[in-house]
Amino acid sequence: MKILVINAGSSSLKYQLMDPDTREVFAKGLCERIGIDGRLTHKVPAKDAKYEFDIPMPTHAEAIQAVLDALLSAEHGVIKSASEIDAVGHRVVHGGEKFASSVRITGDVMAALEECIPLAPLHNPANITGIQACEKVMPGVPMVGVFDTAFHQTMPAKSYIYALPYEFYENDKVRRYGFHGTSHRYVSARAAAMLGKPIEELKIITCHLGNGSSVAAVDGGRSVDTSMGFTPLAGVPMGTRSGDLDAGILEYLMGKHGYDMKEMMNILNKKSGVLGISGVSSDFRDIENAANDGNQRAALALETFQYSVKKLVGAYAAAMGGVDAIVFTAGVGENDAVTRMNIASGLEFMGVKMDAEANNVRGKETVISAADSKVKVLLIPTDEELMIAQDTAAIVKG
């Protein structure tokens, strides 16, 4: 079975054509600068080949057509006919309370996605556009929506409710939703497989650490708490996002500097996080290099990030009444041994014992805790595309 996975952004579109059963990736790539001029990067792993093209992409429809053309090309394609694509799986950022699992896209589903736009104004419109573009270019091909928020719909009310007047939840749907759900679901399932135990018997803390970061408490395979909130702005400090802060700070800064809400939100989303503290970069590698060169603000940015994650690990262990495994994933989690060690260090009181040599690895599925550690610490590269493809295949097969 061949599934095309689409992750559409406002001016970009990532794709993978893969077999969810064998996990073979036939081709993958990225369309950039949609609506500006257009550029396609197309990779064929079997040939270890990479192709780059400048292609006009005024809309996502032209981007999808460019992807199909690349997949069908006699020179660098991997299929002979578009009919070989059995279904398309779309990443959708926000499903609100309407979707607790992946679904086949219908007219009613599209209407529900439109209703969720106010909850994710930067993401959902692009996701919807990607779906519509695929439907236009590939009429009749089954489409499936896989939601970042769906995995966290198992959170109990005590985890998702905010201490605001209750009518804001009832009437305006203001609550914690959580994000990165596809990643948290994938790595928690892989952790159970690696440990050789049923996921229903495990308490797992998953740390998706990258430019966007979130931590989740997964009890018996179900998300019971997570750090991102009503929007992806909440939680730990990230590349450019502030994470949790005192809301009174907004009123203070807006009053003192004359910012309007749009300017303030731009600061919180684009100029804060480790970039804001360090003044160096939003890239953790740049910050680590600066810290190693003696930049104290860069060192403080890293310490603040690591401390925030460590606190959540402790909090989620308390929330679940224990923890069997801690998982590190995503760009920073998979590749930064120092960050992993600094987060795990000091957790010996709860049964965590790291193995420095085992931890000295990048992007490899492995156990990085000591053999006698009561709590296992795992490094698991995330694979959201595989999760989307598997969900899509399961739904299409019925």
C-alpha positions in Angstrom: 0.0 0.0 0.0 1.3 3.5 -0.9 0.3 6.4 1.3 1.1 10.0 0.6 1.6 12.0 3.8 1.1 15.7 3.6 2.1 18.3 6.2 1.0 21.7 4.8 2.2 25.0 6.3 1.2 28.5 5.3 4.0 28.8 2.7 5.4 25.3 2.7 4.4 21.7 2.2 6.3 18.6 3.4 5.5 15.2 1.8 6.4 11.5 2.0 5.3 8.6 -0.1 5.6 5.5 1.9 4.4 1.9 2.6 3.1 1.9 6.2 3.5 -1.8 6.5 7.1 -2.2 5.4 8.0 1.4 6.5 9.8 1.9 3.2 9.9 5.6 2.2 9.8 5.8 -1.6 10.2 9.6 -1.8 10.0 12.6 0.4 10.5 16.3 0.0 9.6 19.9 0.6 7.8 22.6 -1.3 8.9 26.1 -0.2 8.0 29.7 -0.9 4.4 28.9 -1.9 2.7 32.1 -3.0 6.0 33.8 -3.6 7.8 31.9 -6.4 8.2 28.2 -5.5 10.9 25.7 -4.9 10.8 21.9 -4.7 13.3 19.7 -3.0 12.7 16.0 -3.9 14.6 13.0 -2.4 14.6 9.4 -3.4 16.2 7.4 -0.5 16.7 4.2 -2.5 18.9 6.1 -4.9 20.4 8.3 -2.2 19.4 11.1 -4.6 18.3 14.7 -4.1 16.7 16.9 -6.8 15.9 20.6 -6.6 13.6 22.6 -8.9 12.3 26.2 -9.1 8.6 25.8 -10.0 6.0 28.5 -9.9 3.7 27.7 -6.9 1.1 30.6 -6.6 -1.1 28.3 -4.4 -0.9 24.9 -2.7 -2.7 23.4 -5.7 0.4 24.0 -7.8 2.6 22.7 -5.0 0.6 19.4 -4.9 0.8 19.1 -8.7 4.5 19.7 -8.5 4.8 16.9 -5.9 2.7 14.5 -8.2 4.9 15.4 -11.2 8.0 14.7 -9.2 6.6 11.3 -8.0 5.6 10.4 -11.6 8.7 11.7 -13.4 10.5 9.3 -15.7 13.8 10.7 -14.4 13.4 10.9 -10.7 9.9 9.5 -10.0 9.0 6.4 -8.0 5.5 5.5 -9.4 4.2 5.1 -12.9 0.7 6.3 -12.3 -1.1 8.4 -9.7 -3.5 5.5 -9.2 -0.7 3.8 -7.3 -1.4 6.3 -4.4 -4.0 4.5 -2.3 -4.7 7.4 0.1 -3.4 10.7 1.4 -2.9 11.3 5.1 -2.9 15.0 6.2 -1.4 16.4 9.4 -3.9 18.7 11.0 -2.8 20.8 13.9 -6.0 21.4 15.8 -9.1 19.2 16.0 -10.5 20.9 19.1 -12.8 18.6 21.2 -14.4 17.2 18.0 -11.7 14.7 17.1 -10.2 12.2 19.5 -8.8 10.0 16.7 -7.9 10.2 13.1 -10.8 10.4 10.6 -11.6 10.0 7.0 -12.2 13.5 5.6 -15.8 14.3 4.6 -17.7 17.5 4.0 -18.8 17.4 7.7 -15.1 17.0 8.8 -14.1 20.0 6.6 -16.8 22.1 8.2 -15.5 21.1 11.7 -12.0 22.0 10.7 -13.2 25.4 9.6 -14.8 25.8 13.0 -11.4 25.1 14.7 -9.7 27.9 12.8 -10.0 30.4 15.7 -8.2 27.9 17.9 -5.2 27.6 15.5 -5.4 30.6 13.1 -1.8 30.1 11.9 -2.0 26.4 11.3 -5.5 25.1 10.5 -6.0 27.3 7.4 -2.9 25.9 5.8 -3.9 22.4 6.7 -7.3 22.9 5.1 -5.8 24.4 2.0 -3.5 21.4 1.7 -6.5 19.1 1.9 -8.5 21.1 -0.7 -5.5 21.2 -3.0 -5.1 17.4 -2.9 -8.8 16.9 -3.5 -8.6 19.2 -6.6 -5.5 17.4 -8.0 -6.4 13.9 -6.9 -10.2 13.6 -7.1 -11.6 10.4 -5.7 -8.5 9.5 -3.7 -9.4 8.8 0.0 -8.2 11.6 2.4 -7.6 11.2 6.1 -7.0 13.8 8.8 -4.6 13.0 11.6 -4.7 15.6 14.5 -1.9 16.9 16.7 -4.5 17.4 19.5 -6.3 14.0 19.3 -4.0 12.0 21.5 -4.5 14.4 24.4 -8.3 14.2 24.3 -8.0 11.5 26.9 -6.9 14.1 29.5 -9.2 14.3 32.5 -11.0 17.6 33.2 -8.7 18.4 36.1 -5.8 18.4 33.6 -7.3 20.5 30.9 -9.5 23.0 32.7 -8.2 26.5 33.3 -9.1 28.4 36.5 -11.2 30.9 34.6 -14.9 31.6 34.8 -16.4 28.2 33.6 -18.4 29.8 30.9 -15.2 30.5 29.0 -14.8 26.8 28.6 -18.5 26.1 28.0 -19.1 28.9 25.4 -15.6 29.6 24.0 -13.9 26.2 24.4 -10.9 27.7 26.3 -9.1 24.7 27.8 -5.8 22.9 27.5 -5.6 20.9 24.2 -1.9 19.9 23.9 0.0 19.4 20.7 2.7 17.1 19.3 0.2 14.3 20.0 1.2 12.1 17.0 4.8 12.2 18.2 3.9 11.5 21.9 1.7 8.6 20.8 4.4 7.1 18.5 7.3 7.2 21.0 5.2 6.0 23.9 4.2 2.9 21.9 7.8 2.3 20.8 8.9 2.6 24.4 6.5 -0.1 25.4 7.8 -2.3 22.6 11.4 -1.7 23.5 10.7 -2.6 27.2 8.7 -5.7 26.1 5.7 -4.8 28.2 2.1 -3.9 27.4 1.6 -0.2 27.2 -1.5 -0.6 29.4 0.9 -1.5 32.3 3.3 1.4 31.9 3.6 5.0 33.1 5.7 6.9 30.6 6.9 10.5 30.4 7.6 11.6 26.8 9.8 14.7 26.1 9.4 16.0 22.6 12.2 18.6 22.7 13.0 20.8 19.7 12.4 24.3 18.4 8.9 23.6 19.6 8.9 21.4 22.8 6.3 19.6 24.9 6.2 17.0 27.6 3.4 14.5 28.2 2.4 12.1 30.9 1.2 8.8 29.3 -0.5 6.5 31.7 -1.5 3.1 30.3 -1.2 4.4 26.8 -3.4 7.4 27.4 -2.3 11.0 27.7 -3.3 12.3 31.1 -1.4 15.6 31.0 0.8 17.7 28.7 2.7 20.9 28.8 1.3 22.8 25.8 -2.1 24.4 26.4 -4.8 26.2 24.6 -2.1 27.1 22.0 1.4 25.8 21.4 2.8 28.8 23.2 2.4 27.2 26.7 4.8 25.0 28.6 8.6 25.0 28.6 10.6 27.8 27.0 11.2 26.9 23.3 13.2 28.2 20.4 11.3 31.5 20.1 8.2 30.9 22.3 8.1 32.0 25.9 6.4 29.0 27.4 4.4 29.5 30.7 4.5 33.0 32.2 2.6 35.3 34.5 -0.2 36.9 32.4 0.2 40.1 34.4 3.5 40.6 32.6 1.5 41.3 29.4 -0.4 44.2 31.0 2.8 45.6 32.5 4.8 45.5 29.3 2.0 46.7 27.1 1.3 49.6 29.4 5.0 50.6 29.7 6.0 50.2 26.1 2.7 50.9 24.3 2.5 47.5 22.6 -0.8 46.4 21.3 -1.9 42.7 21.7 -0.6 41.8 18.2 2.8 43.2 19.0 2.9 41.5 22.4 1.9 38.1 20.9 4.6 38.5 18.3 7.2 39.0 21.0 5.9 35.9 22.9 5.8 33.7 19.9 8.8 34.9 17.8 11.2 36.8 20.0 11.2 34.9 23.3 12.2 31.5 24.5 15.9 30.6 24.4 16.4 33.2 21.7 15.0 35.9 24.0 17.2 34.9 27.0 20.4 34.2 25.0 20.1 37.0 22.4 22.1 34.5 20.2 19.8 32.3 18.3 16.7 30.0 18.4 18.9 27.1 17.4 20.0 25.1 20.4 23.3 24.2 18.6 24.2 27.9 18.2 23.4 28.6 21.8 25.4 25.6 23.1 28.4 26.8 21.0 28.1 30.3 22.5 27.8 28.9 26.0 30.9 26.8 25.5 32.7 30.1 24.4 31.7 31.7 27.7 28.5 33.5 26.8 26.6 33.6 30.2 23.2 34.4 28.7 23.5 31.5 26.4 24.3 29.2 29.3 21.4 30.6 31.2 19.0 29.9 28.3 20.1 26.3 28.2 19.8 25.9 32.0 16.4 27.5 32.0 15.1 25.1 29.3 16.6 22.0 31.0 15.3 23.0 34.4 11.8 23.5 33.0 11.7 20.1 31.5 13.2 18.5 34.7 10.4 20.1 36.7 7.7 18.7 34.4 9.2 15.2 34.6 9.0 15.3 38.4 5.5 16.8 38.3 4.2 14.1 35.9 5.7 11.3 37.9 3.8 12.7 40.9 0.6 13.0 38.8 0.8 9.4 37.6 1.9 8.0 41.0 5.2 6.8 39.6 7.0 6.4 36.3 8.5 3.4 34.5 10.2 5.2 31.5 11.3 8.6 30.3 11.6 9.1 26.6 13.6 11.8 24.7 12.6 12.6 21.1 12.6 15.3 18.4 15.6 17.4 17.2 17.1 18.4 20.6 15.9 15.3 22.5 17.3 12.9 19.9 20.7 14.7 19.2 21.8 16.6 22.3 23.4 14.2 24.8 24.3 17.1 27.2 20.7 18.3 27.4 19.5 14.8 28.1 22.1 14.3 30.8 21.4 17.6 32.5 17.6 16.9 32.5 18.0 13.4 33.9 20.7 14.3 36.5 19.3 15.0 39.9 16.4 12.5 39.3 18.2 9.7 41.1 15.8 10.1 44.0 13.0 8.7 41.8 15.0 5.8 40.4 16.8 7.4 37.4 20.4 6.4 36.8 22.0 7.4 33.6 24.8 5.7 31.7 27.1 8.4 30.2 28.5 6.2 27.6 25.1 4.9 26.5 23.8 8.4 26.3 26.7 9.5 24.0 24.6 8.8 20.9 22.5 10.7 18.3 19.3 9.8 16.6 19.4 6.1 17.5 16.6 4.1 19.2 18.3 2.9 22.3 18.2 2.7 26.1 20.5 5.4 27.6 20.0 4.7 31.3 22.2 2.4 33.4 21.4 -1.3 33.5 20.3 -1.1 37.1 18.2 2.1 36.7 14.7 1.5 38.2 13.3 4.0 35.6 14.4 3.3 32.1 15.5 6.3 30.0 15.1 5.9 26.3 16.1 7.8 23.2 13.5 7.2 20.4 13.6 9.1 17.1 10.0 10.2 16.4 8.3 9.3 13.2 5.1 11.3 12.9 4.9 10.5 9.1 4.8 6.8 9.8 2.1 7.3 12.4 0.0 9.4 9.9 0.5 6.7 7.2 -0.5 3.9 9.5 -3.6 5.7 10.7 -4.5 6.5 7.1 -4.0 2.9 5.9 -6.1 1.5 8.8 -9.0 3.9 8.2 -9.0 3.3 4.4 -8.9 -0.5 4.9 -11.9 -0.1 7.3 
